């Protein structure tokens, strides 16, 4: 099994979620996150005309666990739905999962997915 973690701009979450549904991903965990990368953060206008530079960008982090054979299509779905071709649009991390246990059914391994 593979765990796929994607950090994407928050405004692209809905598009990525739709793409994951289309490739058959059943369960998704989403976190509202903040972070900074190598691209400078743009200034924003505050209430009464003030300008400030936020410390962090607002992102969404998505976590899914899939069968080994599904990992590449899930990564491609994320890339196609989240990328506009510019640097600084996020990252996708793929790691191995040794085991999974469904708490309700007590099934293990791929059957727990």
Chimera marker file (.cmm) of the C-alpha trace (Angstrom):
<marker_set name="trace">
<marker id="1" x="0.000" y="0.000" z="0.000" r="1" g="1" b="0" radius="0.5"/>
<marker id="2" x="1.059" y="3.586" z="-0.582" r="1" g="1" b="0" radius="0.5"/>
<marker id="3" x="0.301" y="6.731" z="1.371" r="1" g="1" b="0" radius="0.5"/>
<marker id="4" x="0.053" y="9.811" z="-0.810" r="1" g="1" b="0" radius="0.5"/>
<marker id="5" x="0.314" y="13.216" z="0.846" r="1" g="1" b="0" radius="0.5"/>
<marker id="6" x="-0.253" y="16.286" z="-1.300" r="1" g="1" b="0" radius="0.5"/>
<marker id="7" x="0.190" y="19.909" z="-0.246" r="1" g="1" b="0" radius="0.5"/>
<marker id="8" x="-1.765" y="22.128" z="-2.632" r="1" g="1" b="0" radius="0.5"/>
<marker id="9" x="-3.134" y="25.682" z="-2.710" r="1" g="1" b="0" radius="0.5"/>
<marker id="10" x="-6.386" y="25.749" z="-0.715" r="1" g="1" b="0" radius="0.5"/>
<marker id="11" x="-8.357" y="27.144" z="-3.667" r="1" g="1" b="0" radius="0.5"/>
<marker id="12" x="-7.633" y="23.959" z="-5.678" r="1" g="1" b="0" radius="0.5"/>
<marker id="13" x="-8.967" y="21.513" z="-3.077" r="1" g="1" b="0" radius="0.5"/>
<marker id="14" x="-12.375" y="21.063" z="-4.696" r="1" g="1" b="0" radius="0.5"/>
<marker id="15" x="-10.864" y="20.378" z="-8.121" r="1" g="1" b="0" radius="0.5"/>
<marker id="16" x="-8.401" y="17.842" z="-6.719" r="1" g="1" b="0" radius="0.5"/>
<marker id="17" x="-11.125" y="16.139" z="-4.680" r="1" g="1" b="0" radius="0.5"/>
<marker id="18" x="-13.267" y="15.754" z="-7.826" r="1" g="1" b="0" radius="0.5"/>
<marker id="19" x="-10.291" y="14.280" z="-9.707" r="1" g="1" b="0" radius="0.5"/>
<marker id="20" x="-9.653" y="11.774" z="-6.911" r="1" g="1" b="0" radius="0.5"/>
<marker id="21" x="-13.283" y="10.655" z="-7.006" r="1" g="1" b="0" radius="0.5"/>
<marker id="22" x="-13.048" y="10.124" z="-10.770" r="1" g="1" b="0" radius="0.5"/>
<marker id="23" x="-10.088" y="7.734" z="-10.356" r="1" g="1" b="0" radius="0.5"/>
<marker id="24" x="-11.907" y="5.766" z="-7.653" r="1" g="1" b="0" radius="0.5"/>
<marker id="25" x="-10.383" y="7.040" z="-4.412" r="1" g="1" b="0" radius="0.5"/>
<marker id="26" x="-12.942" y="6.361" z="-1.694" r="1" g="1" b="0" radius="0.5"/>
<marker id="27" x="-11.445" y="7.904" z="1.442" r="1" g="1" b="0" radius="0.5"/>
<marker id="28" x="-9.603" y="11.186" z="1.713" r="1" g="1" b="0" radius="0.5"/>
<marker id="29" x="-8.332" y="13.054" z="4.757" r="1" g="1" b="0" radius="0.5"/>
<marker id="30" x="-7.925" y="16.822" z="4.388" r="1" g="1" b="0" radius="0.5"/>
<marker id="31" x="-6.092" y="19.250" z="6.660" r="1" g="1" b="0" radius="0.5"/>
<marker id="32" x="-6.156" y="23.037" z="6.458" r="1" g="1" b="0" radius="0.5"/>
<marker id="33" x="-2.480" y="23.954" z="6.644" r="1" g="1" b="0" radius="0.5"/>
<marker id="34" x="-0.157" y="26.916" z="6.392" r="1" g="1" b="0" radius="0.5"/>
<marker id="35" x="3.359" y="26.927" z="5.054" r="1" g="1" b="0" radius="0.5"/>
<marker id="36" x="6.022" y="28.717" z="3.118" r="1" g="1" b="0" radius="0.5"/>
<marker id="37" x="8.161" y="27.603" z="0.241" r="1" g="1" b="0" radius="0.5"/>
<marker id="38" x="10.903" y="29.098" z="-1.887" r="1" g="1" b="0" radius="0.5"/>
<marker id="39" x="8.555" y="31.430" z="-3.791" r="1" g="1" b="0" radius="0.5"/>
<marker id="40" x="8.120" y="34.784" z="-1.987" r="1" g="1" b="0" radius="0.5"/>
<marker id="41" x="4.666" y="35.372" z="-0.495" r="1" g="1" b="0" radius="0.5"/>
<marker id="42" x="2.770" y="38.202" z="-2.166" r="1" g="1" b="0" radius="0.5"/>
<marker id="43" x="1.578" y="41.242" z="-0.260" r="1" g="1" b="0" radius="0.5"/>
<marker id="44" x="-2.120" y="41.504" z="0.546" r="1" g="1" b="0" radius="0.5"/>
<marker id="45" x="-4.436" y="44.387" z="1.207" r="1" g="1" b="0" radius="0.5"/>
<marker id="46" x="-5.835" y="44.606" z="4.709" r="1" g="1" b="0" radius="0.5"/>
<marker id="47" x="-9.058" y="46.322" z="5.800" r="1" g="1" b="0" radius="0.5"/>
<marker id="48" x="-8.722" y="50.172" z="5.496" r="1" g="1" b="0" radius="0.5"/>
<marker id="49" x="-6.201" y="50.107" z="2.666" r="1" g="1" b="0" radius="0.5"/>
<marker id="50" x="-3.186" y="48.818" z="4.599" r="1" g="1" b="0" radius="0.5"/>
<marker id="51" x="-0.807" y="46.373" z="2.954" r="1" g="1" b="0" radius="0.5"/>
<marker id="52" x="0.904" y="43.462" z="4.688" r="1" g="1" b="0" radius="0.5"/>
<marker id="53" x="2.913" y="40.370" z="3.805" r="1" g="1" b="0" radius="0.5"/>
<marker id="54" x="1.589" y="37.251" z="5.531" r="1" g="1" b="0" radius="0.5"/>
<marker id="55" x="4.068" y="34.921" z="7.197" r="1" g="1" b="0" radius="0.5"/>
<marker id="56" x="2.584" y="31.818" z="5.517" r="1" g="1" b="0" radius="0.5"/>
<marker id="57" x="0.505" y="30.725" z="2.521" r="1" g="1" b="0" radius="0.5"/>
<marker id="58" x="-2.826" y="28.993" z="3.123" r="1" g="1" b="0" radius="0.5"/>
<marker id="59" x="-2.721" y="25.419" z="1.829" r="1" g="1" b="0" radius="0.5"/>
<marker id="60" x="-4.674" y="22.200" z="1.978" r="1" g="1" b="0" radius="0.5"/>
<marker id="61" x="-2.948" y="18.914" z="2.737" r="1" g="1" b="0" radius="0.5"/>
<marker id="62" x="-4.576" y="15.765" z="1.392" r="1" g="1" b="0" radius="0.5"/>
<marker id="63" x="-3.783" y="12.263" z="2.623" r="1" g="1" b="0" radius="0.5"/>
<marker id="64" x="-4.921" y="9.054" z="0.937" r="1" g="1" b="0" radius="0.5"/>
<marker id="65" x="-3.840" y="5.419" z="1.244" r="1" g="1" b="0" radius="0.5"/>
<marker id="66" x="-4.261" y="3.253" z="-1.843" r="1" g="1" b="0" radius="0.5"/>
<marker id="67" x="-3.195" y="-0.101" z="-3.240" r="1" g="1" b="0" radius="0.5"/>
<marker id="68" x="0.285" y="-0.090" z="-4.793" r="1" g="1" b="0" radius="0.5"/>
<marker id="69" x="-1.156" y="-0.450" z="-8.292" r="1" g="1" b="0" radius="0.5"/>
<marker id="70" x="-3.347" y="2.660" z="-7.883" r="1" g="1" b="0" radius="0.5"/>
<marker id="71" x="-0.634" y="5.026" z="-6.640" r="1" g="1" b="0" radius="0.5"/>
<marker id="72" x="0.502" y="6.320" z="-10.030" r="1" g="1" b="0" radius="0.5"/>
<marker id="73" x="-2.999" y="7.140" z="-11.268" r="1" g="1" b="0" radius="0.5"/>
<marker id="74" x="-3.745" y="8.968" z="-7.997" r="1" g="1" b="0" radius="0.5"/>
<marker id="75" x="-0.538" y="11.011" z="-8.254" r="1" g="1" b="0" radius="0.5"/>
<marker id="76" x="-1.339" y="11.837" z="-11.887" r="1" g="1" b="0" radius="0.5"/>
<marker id="77" x="-4.879" y="12.907" z="-10.953" r="1" g="1" b="0" radius="0.5"/>
<marker id="78" x="-3.476" y="15.275" z="-8.334" r="1" g="1" b="0" radius="0.5"/>
<marker id="79" x="-0.883" y="16.684" z="-10.719" r="1" g="1" b="0" radius="0.5"/>
<marker id="80" x="-3.352" y="17.230" z="-13.556" r="1" g="1" b="0" radius="0.5"/>
<marker id="81" x="-5.953" y="18.903" z="-11.347" r="1" g="1" b="0" radius="0.5"/>
<marker id="82" x="-3.659" y="21.005" z="-9.133" r="1" g="1" b="0" radius="0.5"/>
<marker id="83" x="-0.908" y="22.171" z="-11.471" r="1" g="1" b="0" radius="0.5"/>
<marker id="84" x="-0.937" y="25.197" z="-13.728" r="1" g="1" b="0" radius="0.5"/>
<marker id="85" x="2.729" y="24.712" z="-14.594" r="1" g="1" b="0" radius="0.5"/>
<marker id="86" x="4.143" y="27.336" z="-12.243" r="1" g="1" b="0" radius="0.5"/>
<marker id="87" x="6.735" y="26.740" z="-9.532" r="1" g="1" b="0" radius="0.5"/>
<marker id="88" x="5.566" y="26.809" z="-5.942" r="1" g="1" b="0" radius="0.5"/>
<marker id="89" x="2.214" y="25.050" z="-6.390" r="1" g="1" b="0" radius="0.5"/>
<marker id="90" x="2.853" y="22.371" z="-3.803" r="1" g="1" b="0" radius="0.5"/>
<marker id="91" x="4.315" y="18.912" z="-3.412" r="1" g="1" b="0" radius="0.5"/>
<marker id="92" x="3.231" y="15.275" z="-3.543" r="1" g="1" b="0" radius="0.5"/>
<marker id="93" x="4.910" y="12.701" z="-1.297" r="1" g="1" b="0" radius="0.5"/>
<marker id="94" x="4.521" y="8.933" z="-1.726" r="1" g="1" b="0" radius="0.5"/>
<marker id="95" x="5.494" y="6.565" z="1.090" r="1" g="1" b="0" radius="0.5"/>
<marker id="96" x="5.078" y="2.866" z="1.806" r="1" g="1" b="0" radius="0.5"/>
<marker id="97" x="2.439" y="1.687" z="4.286" r="1" g="1" b="0" radius="0.5"/>
<marker id="98" x="3.239" y="-1.585" z="6.061" r="1" g="1" b="0" radius="0.5"/>
<marker id="99" x="-0.242" y="-2.241" z="7.429" r="1" g="1" b="0" radius="0.5"/>
<marker id="100" x="-3.690" y="-0.722" z="7.874" r="1" g="1" b="0" radius="0.5"/>
<marker id="101" x="-6.513" y="-1.734" z="10.208" r="1" g="1" b="0" radius="0.5"/>
<marker id="102" x="-10.165" y="-0.772" z="9.837" r="1" g="1" b="0" radius="0.5"/>
<marker id="103" x="-11.345" y="-0.008" z="13.371" r="1" g="1" b="0" radius="0.5"/>
<marker id="104" x="-14.975" y="-1.012" z="12.781" r="1" g="1" b="0" radius="0.5"/>
<marker id="105" x="-14.530" y="-4.229" z="10.794" r="1" g="1" b="0" radius="0.5"/>
<marker id="106" x="-11.050" y="-5.093" z="12.108" r="1" g="1" b="0" radius="0.5"/>
<marker id="107" x="-9.967" y="-5.960" z="8.543" r="1" g="1" b="0" radius="0.5"/>
<marker id="108" x="-6.259" y="-5.584" z="7.860" r="1" g="1" b="0" radius="0.5"/>
<marker id="109" x="-4.049" y="-4.686" z="4.941" r="1" g="1" b="0" radius="0.5"/>
<marker id="110" x="-5.586" y="-3.780" z="1.594" r="1" g="1" b="0" radius="0.5"/>
<marker id="111" x="-8.965" y="-5.112" z="2.777" r="1" g="1" b="0" radius="0.5"/>
<marker id="112" x="-9.020" y="-2.261" z="5.306" r="1" g="1" b="0" radius="0.5"/>
<marker id="113" x="-9.018" y="0.291" z="2.497" r="1" g="1" b="0" radius="0.5"/>
<link id1="1" id2="2" r="1" g="1" b="0" radius="0.2"/>
<link id1="2" id2="3" r="1" g="1" b="0" radius="0.2"/>
<link id1="3" id2="4" r="1" g="1" b="0" radius="0.2"/>
<link id1="4" id2="5" r="1" g="1" b="0" radius="0.2"/>
<link id1="5" id2="6" r="1" g="1" b="0" radius="0.2"/>
<link id1="6" id2="7" r="1" g="1" b="0" radius="0.2"/>
<link id1="7" id2="8" r="1" g="1" b="0" radius="0.2"/>
<link id1="8" id2="9" r="1" g="1" b="0" radius="0.2"/>
<link id1="9" id2="10" r="1" g="1" b="0" radius="0.2"/>
<link id1="10" id2="11" r="1" g="1" b="0" radius="0.2"/>
<link id1="11" id2="12" r="1" g="1" b="0" radius="0.2"/>
<link id1="12" id2="13" r="1" g="1" b="0" radius="0.2"/>
<link id1="13" id2="14" r="1" g="1" b="0" radius="0.2"/>
<link id1="14" id2="15" r="1" g="1" b="0" radius="0.2"/>
<link id1="15" id2="16" r="1" g="1" b="0" radius="0.2"/>
<link id1="16" id2="17" r="1" g="1" b="0" radius="0.2"/>
<link id1="17" id2="18" r="1" g="1" b="0" radius="0.2"/>
<link id1="18" id2="19" r="1" g="1" b="0" radius="0.2"/>
<link id1="19" id2="20" r="1" g="1" b="0" radius="0.2"/>
<link id1="20" id2="21" r="1" g="1" b="0" radius="0.2"/>
<link id1="21" id2="22" r="1" g="1" b="0" radius="0.2"/>
<link id1="22" id2="23" r="1" g="1" b="0" radius="0.2"/>
<link id1="23" id2="24" r="1" g="1" b="0" radius="0.2"/>
<link id1="24" id2="25" r="1" g="1" b="0" radius="0.2"/>
<link id1="25" id2="26" r="1" g="1" b="0" radius="0.2"/>
<link id1="26" id2="27" r="1" g="1" b="0" radius="0.2"/>
<link id1="27" id2="28" r="1" g="1" b="0" radius="0.2"/>
<link id1="28" id2="29" r="1" g="1" b="0" radius="0.2"/>
<link id1="29" id2="30" r="1" g="1" b="0" radius="0.2"/>
<link id1="30" id2="31" r="1" g="1" b="0" radius="0.2"/>
<link id1="31" id2="32" r="1" g="1" b="0" radius="0.2"/>
<link id1="32" id2="33" r="1" g="1" b="0" radius="0.2"/>
<link id1="33" id2="34" r="1" g="1" b="0" radius="0.2"/>
<link id1="34" id2="35" r="1" g="1" b="0" radius="0.2"/>
<link id1="35" id2="36" r="1" g="1" b="0" radius="0.2"/>
<link id1="36" id2="37" r="1" g="1" b="0" radius="0.2"/>
<link id1="37" id2="38" r="1" g="1" b="0" radius="0.2"/>
<link id1="38" id2="39" r="1" g="1" b="0" radius="0.2"/>
<link id1="39" id2="40" r="1" g="1" b="0" radius="0.2"/>
<link id1="40" id2="41" r="1" g="1" b="0" radius="0.2"/>
<link id1="41" id2="42" r="1" g="1" b="0" radius="0.2"/>
<link id1="42" id2="43" r="1" g="1" b="0" radius="0.2"/>
<link id1="43" id2="44" r="1" g="1" b="0" radius="0.2"/>
<link id1="44" id2="45" r="1" g="1" b="0" radius="0.2"/>
<link id1="45" id2="46" r="1" g="1" b="0" radius="0.2"/>
<link id1="46" id2="47" r="1" g="1" b="0" radius="0.2"/>
<link id1="47" id2="48" r="1" g="1" b="0" radius="0.2"/>
<link id1="48" id2="49" r="1" g="1" b="0" radius="0.2"/>
<link id1="49" id2="50" r="1" g="1" b="0" radius="0.2"/>
<link id1="50" id2="51" r="1" g="1" b="0" radius="0.2"/>
<link id1="51" id2="52" r="1" g="1" b="0" radius="0.2"/>
<link id1="52" id2="53" r="1" g="1" b="0" radius="0.2"/>
<link id1="53" id2="54" r="1" g="1" b="0" radius="0.2"/>
<link id1="54" id2="55" r="1" g="1" b="0" radius="0.2"/>
<link id1="55" id2="56" r="1" g="1" b="0" radius="0.2"/>
<link id1="56" id2="57" r="1" g="1" b="0" radius="0.2"/>
<link id1="57" id2="58" r="1" g="1" b="0" radius="0.2"/>
<link id1="58" id2="59" r="1" g="1" b="0" radius="0.2"/>
<link id1="59" id2="60" r="1" g="1" b="0" radius="0.2"/>
<link id1="60" id2="61" r="1" g="1" b="0" radius="0.2"/>
<link id1="61" id2="62" r="1" g="1" b="0" radius="0.2"/>
<link id1="62" id2="63" r="1" g="1" b="0" radius="0.2"/>
<link id1="63" id2="64" r="1" g="1" b="0" radius="0.2"/>
<link id1="64" id2="65" r="1" g="1" b="0" radius="0.2"/>
<link id1="65" id2="66" r="1" g="1" b="0" radius="0.2"/>
<link id1="66" id2="67" r="1" g="1" b="0" radius="0.2"/>
<link id1="67" id2="68" r="1" g="1" b="0" radius="0.2"/>
<link id1="68" id2="69" r="1" g="1" b="0" radius="0.2"/>
<link id1="69" id2="70" r="1" g="1" b="0" radius="0.2"/>
<link id1="70" id2="71" r="1" g="1" b="0" radius="0.2"/>
<link id1="71" id2="72" r="1" g="1" b="0" radius="0.2"/>
<link id1="72" id2="73" r="1" g="1" b="0" radius="0.2"/>
<link id1="73" id2="74" r="1" g="1" b="0" radius="0.2"/>
<link id1="74" id2="75" r="1" g="1" b="0" radius="0.2"/>
<link id1="75" id2="76" r="1" g="1" b="0" radius="0.2"/>
<link id1="76" id2="77" r="1" g="1" b="0" radius="0.2"/>
<link id1="77" id2="78" r="1" g="1" b="0" radius="0.2"/>
<link id1="78" id2="79" r="1" g="1" b="0" radius="0.2"/>
<link id1="79" id2="80" r="1" g="1" b="0" radius="0.2"/>
<link id1="80" id2="81" r="1" g="1" b="0" radius="0.2"/>
<link id1="81" id2="82" r="1" g="1" b="0" radius="0.2"/>
<link id1="82" id2="83" r="1" g="1" b="0" radius="0.2"/>
<link id1="83" id2="84" r="1" g="1" b="0" radius="0.2"/>
<link id1="84" id2="85" r="1" g="1" b="0" radius="0.2"/>
<link id1="85" id2="86" r="1" g="1" b="0" radius="0.2"/>
<link id1="86" id2="87" r="1" g="1" b="0" radius="0.2"/>
<link id1="87" id2="88" r="1" g="1" b="0" radius="0.2"/>
<link id1="88" id2="89" r="1" g="1" b="0" radius="0.2"/>
<link id1="89" id2="90" r="1" g="1" b="0" radius="0.2"/>
<link id1="90" id2="91" r="1" g="1" b="0" radius="0.2"/>
<link id1="91" id2="92" r="1" g="1" b="0" radius="0.2"/>
<link id1="92" id2="93" r="1" g="1" b="0" radius="0.2"/>
<link id1="93" id2="94" r="1" g="1" b="0" radius="0.2"/>
<link id1="94" id2="95" r="1" g="1" b="0" radius="0.2"/>
<link id1="95" id2="96" r="1" g="1" b="0" radius="0.2"/>
<link id1="96" id2="97" r="1" g="1" b="0" radius="0.2"/>
<link id1="97" id2="98" r="1" g="1" b="0" radius="0.2"/>
<link id1="98" id2="99" r="1" g="1" b="0" radius="0.2"/>
<link id1="99" id2="100" r="1" g="1" b="0" radius="0.2"/>
<link id1="100" id2="101" r="1" g="1" b="0" radius="0.2"/>
<link id1="101" id2="102" r="1" g="1" b="0" radius="0.2"/>
<link id1="102" id2="103" r="1" g="1" b="0" radius="0.2"/>
<link id1="103" id2="104" r="1" g="1" b="0" radius="0.2"/>
<link id1="104" id2="105" r="1" g="1" b="0" radius="0.2"/>
<link id1="105" id2="106" r="1" g="1" b="0" radius="0.2"/>
<link id1="106" id2="107" r="1" g="1" b="0" radius="0.2"/>
<link id1="107" id2="108" r="1" g="1" b="0" radius="0.2"/>
<link id1="108" id2="109" r="1" g="1" b="0" radius="0.2"/>
<link id1="109" id2="110" r="1" g="1" b="0" radius="0.2"/>
<link id1="110" id2="111" r="1" g="1" b="0" radius="0.2"/>
<link id1="111" id2="112" r="1" g="1" b="0" radius="0.2"/>
<link id1="112" id2="113" r="1" g="1" b="0" radius="0.2"/>
</marker_set>
